[in-house]
Amino acid sequence: MAAFANIFKIPELKRRIIVTFLLLAVYRVGCHIPTPGIDREALASFFQQASGTLFGFFNMFAGGALQRLSVFALGIMPYISASIILQLLTVVVPYLERLQKEGEMGRRKIVQYTRYGTVILSVIQGFGISVGLEGMGMQQGTPVVLHPGWAFRLMTVITLAAGTSFLMWLGEQITERGIGNGISLIIFAGIVASMPAASGKAIQLVRTGQLGPILMFGVLAFMIFVIGFIVHMETAHRRIPVQYAKRIIGRRMYGGQSTHLPLKINTAGVIPPIFASSILMFPATIANFVRHPWMEAIKGFFQPTTVVYNLLYVGFIIFFCYFYTAVVFNPVDVADNMKKYGGFIPGIRPGSSTADYIDRVLTRITLGGAIYVAAVCVLPTLLIVRFNVPFYFGGTALLIVVGVALDTVQQIESHMLTRHYEGLISGGRVKGRRGR
């Protein structure tokens, strides 16, 4: 408790935490401001049937705002999508690759392009949602849109694009004036907003006797174990020893120290399960708009409870873990930088041999990281189908919540240690997810 009390003894840290909470409160209020021209009851009825589709998936990241079609219905996902697209383009577009290597000025330029891409994606998605809502009423017989037409479409596009742009600005303000990564904290707040309702449902099931106290205690113990395991894996690194040769420049000697190259076990983060879920949920999403026996059969085939779905899910996660790791980490560049500054791995020749060694180690540990991510993502299905657990626990949401919490606590501890206060965890520092 003394460590937490020290947080409020640092004026700057106290101000940053208060600013963060206030800005997140603005986000949660905006999630309840509706877009005009929508029948709320008809829209809620649709989302009750949209579990296992892209709508339900994006609604989770939007903190329920898509289900209400609030001004923040698109959430921050267009910004995430634009960031991922630009990150992938840096591999194939030389101009973006040069910008990435230009330091702070290049980073600002890429951020500017990301903002433009966010607005473009918001407009496209907003128009698609407006047209889809009009067609949804024709399929269900109950109109979701009160006054369909171009006036409604234009108003919806402007409202949703403006809401996403405001969220993007809000995230940047949290990063600059608050604590933690603003974009990640907005996603974090949207996910944890549903936790009180889930906890209340579990308590109600215990009171009514539908869930035994012993089973509930076992589930809670298992949840704590899983969270601890995720914390361990998200902070785990494979350390490759690096030795820097001594160099004499003028009358001074530089180098000669030993260090290590940290390779993260889960380099790809939560990107692989997001990609995999989006691909597998696409057929079920199309089936909600196209009423045909074949589409209904495909929708049943791609239900999250089926064995085929989970096998494909695990396969896609493993594939995207390797794919995204190859995109964001280049062993050749790392080996060239080490050689440039006189560094080498003991027993390995500098240059191509070092790049091959790093690539070989990274390939091995990525397999372990991919299996870990896949196991956490299929955990909710196993708990619900095999053990009849009445609530959703695990998956991409849990990875995001634990990861963002680790990064935020690590930043708070860094502020405290910089000002000679004891950290939040006695006996050691909290490790964030940062690493190569």
N, C-alpha and C positions, 0 to 999 in steps of 0.2 A: 504493500500500500504506500510505503514511503516513496518508492520509485514513481508511482503514478502521481503522488502529491507534488513531486518535483517538476512535473510538466507545467503546472500553473505558477511555478516560481520564475519561469523564463518568459518575460513579456512577449517577445517575438513569437515563440512557439505557441503560447496561449492565444495570441491574436490569430495566428495561422489556423489553428484548430477551430476557433470560433467562426472564422470566415468560411472554412470548409463546410461546417455544419449548416451555416446560413444559406450558402449557395446550393447545397444539396436539398435543403428544405424548399427552395425556390423550384428546383426540378420536380420534387414530389408534388407540389401544388399544381404545377403546370400539367402533370399527368392526369389531373382531374378536370381540366378545362376542356370542354368538348368542342369538336369541329361542328359548325352549324349544318343543318339539313339532313340529319341522320335520325332514324328511328332506333333508339337505344335498345329496346326490348328485342327487336328483330335481330340486331347486330349481336346481342348477347346470346341469343338462341343459336346463331351460326357458330360462334366460338365454342359453344358447348360441344359441337360436333367436329370441331377443327383440331382436336388433340391428335398428335402424331403427324401434323402437317407443318409446312413452313410457317403458316400463320401462328400456330401455337408456339413454334420455336422462337420466332422473332418477337412474339408477345412477351415471352419470358425475359428477353434482353431489354425490352422496352418498359419493363416494370408494370405490365398490364395496361399500358397506354394505348396499344393497338386495339385491344379488346373494347376499350371505350371510345376509340378513334378520337383521342384528345389531340391537342396541338403538338404534342410530342409523340405522336403515334409511330413515327418512323424511328424514334430513338436516336441513338448515336451510331447505328449500324451502317448508314451510308458513309460516315466518316471512316469507320473501320474498313469497309469494303474499298474505299478510295485509297486508303493507306496500303492495304494488301496489294491492290492492283499496281500502284506505283512501285512498291517494293519488288514485285515480280518483273516489272518493266525495266528496272535498273540492270537486270541480267542481260536483256536483249537490246536495250537502247543505249548506245555509247554516250549520248549527251547526258542522260540521267546518271549513268555510271560515273562520269566525270564530276557531276554535281555532288554526288555522294562522297567523293574523295576530296572535295574542296573545303572541308571543315564547316565552320559556322555559317558562312555566306551560302554555301551550297545547301546546307540543311534548311536554311530559311526559304530558299527558292523551292525546295521540294515540299515544304510545308504549305507554301502558297499554292502550288499545283494541287496539293491534296485538298485544300479548301475549295478550289474551283471544281475539282472532281466530286466533292461532297455535294455541292449545290446541283450539279448536273444529275447525279444519281438520285438526289431527293426529288427533283422535278420528274424524272422518269418514273420512279417508284410511286410518287404521289398521283401521277396521271393513271398509272396502272391500277392503283387501289380505287380511285374514283370510278373508273370504267368497270372494274370488278364488282364494286358495290352495287352499281346499277344492274349488272347482269345477275347478281346474286338474288335480287328481288324477283326477277323473272323465273329463276330456277325454283325458288322456295314458295312462290305464290304470295308471300308477304313482302311488300316493298321495304327495303332497308333505307333507300334514299327517298326523301319526301318529295323533292322536286328535281327529277333527273334532267340532265341537259348540259350544255356547255358552260352555263353559268355556275352550276354546281362543280363541274370538273375544274374550272379555272380557280374557283374559290378554294377547293380542296388542295390543289397543287400549290397555290401560294401559301396557304396556311401551314401545310406540312413541311414545305421547303423552308419557310421562315422559322418553324419550330426546331427543325434540325440545325439550322444555322445558329440559332440562339443557344442550343445545347452545345454546339461546337465551341462557341465563344465562352460559354459557362465553364466547360472543361478546361479551356486555356487559362481562364481566370483562377480556377482552383489550383492548377499547376503552378502558376506564377505567384499568387497571393496566399494560397492555402498550403496544405500538406498532402503529399502524395501525387500520383498521376491523375489529373482531373478526369480524363476520358475513362480510365479504368474505374475510378470511384463512382462515376455516374452509372456504369453497368453494374457495379457492386451494389449500389443503392437500389437499383431496379430489381435485382434478384432477391436481396434480403427483405424487401418490402412484403414479400409473400410469406415469410417465415412465421410471423405471429399468427396468421390464419391457419397455417399447417400445424403449429403447436397447439392451438385451441382445438382443432379437429382431433388431434391425438389424445388430448386430455378428455374430450367428450367421449371418445371411444372407450377409454379406460373406465370412465364413470358408468357408462351403460353396459359394461361387461363384454363388449365385443373384442376388446384387446386386454389380455390378462396382464396384471402388474409384473409378473415374472418375465413374460415375453417382452414387455415394454422396457424393463430394466436391461435385458439382454440386448435389445436393439440399441439402446442409448450407449451401452458399453462398446458395442460394435462400431457405432458412429464415431465415438471418441477415438477408437483405434484407427479407423479409416482416415480421419482428419490428421492424426499424428503421422500416419504413413505418408500422406500427401505432403505434409510439411517436410518430412525427411527427404522425399524424392525431389521436391521442387528446389531444395537447397543443395542437393547432391551434385558433386563435381568429380570428374576424373582429372587428377593433377599430373601433368607431364613435366618432369624436371627440366629446367632450362639453365644453362650455364653461359654467362657472358664473359668473353675473353678480356684480358686487361689491355687497355690502349693508352699510349702516352701521347698526350696532346700538349705541346709546349713543354712546360716543366711540371705538368700535373698528370697523374695517372687516373684513368677512368675505367670503370667496369670491374670485372673480376668477381661480381657477386652471383650467388645462386638464387634462382627464383623458380616459379612454376607457371605453366600454361593451364588455366582451368577450363576444362571442356564440360559443359553442362550435360547432365544425363538427358534432360528433356529440353532440347534446344528449340523445338518447334512450338512449345507452349500449348495453347488451346486452339491453335489454328487447325490442326488435323481433324479433331472431332467436329468443328464447325463446318469445314468443307464436307466431311463425310455425311453429317446429318443433312446438310442442304441437298446433296445429291440424292440420298435415299428418301427424303421427304417430298421431293419434287413430284413423283407420280401420284402420291396420295393427295397432294395439293391440286393437281390438274383434275383428279377424279371428283373433287368437290364442285367443279364447274361444268364438267362434261358428264351428263347422265347417260351411261351406256353400260351394258352388262360386262363388257371387257374391262372397262375402266374400274368398275366395282370389284371385279376379280383381282385386278392389279393392286387396288387399294388394300384389299384383304391380304394379299401376298406380302405387301410391304409394311404390315403392322409391326410395331416395335417388339411385340411379344413372340413373333415367329422365330424359329431357329435360323432360317435362311437370312432374314433381315439382320440378325445379330452377327452371323458369320461374315456377311458382306460389310457390316459396320466395322468389325475388327480388321478385316482386310484393307478397307479404305483408310482407316486410321493409321495402320502400319505404313501403307504406301505414302500417305501425305506427310507422315513424320520424316521419312527419308527425303521426300521431294522438297519439303520446305526447309529442312536442314541444309540440303545442298544449295538452296537459293540464298540463305542468309549467312552461311559460313563457307568461306573459300580457303581450303588448306594451302593452296599455292601462294595466295597473298600473305598468309600468316608466315609461311616458311621464308618468303622473300623479305619480309620485314625483319624477321629474326636474323637472317643473314646480313642484312643491311646494317644492323646495329651490333654485329659481332656476337650474336647469340647462337647457341647450338644445343641440341639434345644429346646428352652423353651417350656415346656408342652409335650415333646416327650421323651420317655425312650431311652437311648443310645443303640446301637446295632442293632438288627433286626428291631425294631420299627422305628428307624431313617431311615434305608434303605428303609423300606416300605413307609414311608412318602415322602422321596425324590423321590422314583420311582413314586408315585402317582402324585406328583406335576409335575414331568418331563413329564409324560404321558399326562397330561392336556395341558401344554404349547406347547408340540410338535404338538398337533392337530392344534393349532392356527398357529404355524410356517409352518406346512405342507400346510394348506389352503392358507397362504400368498404366499409360493413358487409356488404352483399350479396356483394361480391367475396371478402372474407375467408371468408365462410360457405360459399360454393360451392367454395372452393379445395380442400378435402379430396377432394371428388368428382372434380375435374379431375385431381388428382395420382394418385389410385388407379385411375381408369378409363382415363385417357388416357396416363399415364406409368408405370403399374404400380408406383407407390411402395407398398411393403409395410406402411406404417404410417400412422396417422391424424395429420394435421397441419393445423391451421387451425380455422376454425369458431368457435362461441361460446366454447369452452373457451380457445382462444388469446387471444381478446379479453379474457376475464376475467383470465387469468393475467398478461398484459402490463399491463392497467389497474391491477390490485391491486398489482403490483410497483412501478409508477410512484408510486402514492399512498403506499406504505409507505416507499420510498426518499426521497420528498419530505418525509415527516414526520421521518425520521431526520436529513436534512440541516437541517431547520428547528431541531431540537434542537441540532445542532452549531453552526450559525451564531449562534444565540441566545447561546451560551457562548463566542463568538469563536474557534471552531475552523474550520479550512478545510473546505468542503463535500466531498461525495463526488466531484463533478465539478469539476475545476479550470477556471476561466474562465467559469463561469456556474452558475446554480442549476438544479436538476432541477425541471421543471414537472410538477405533478400534473394530474389531470383536472378540477379544480374550475373552474367558470366558470358563466356564466349559461346 
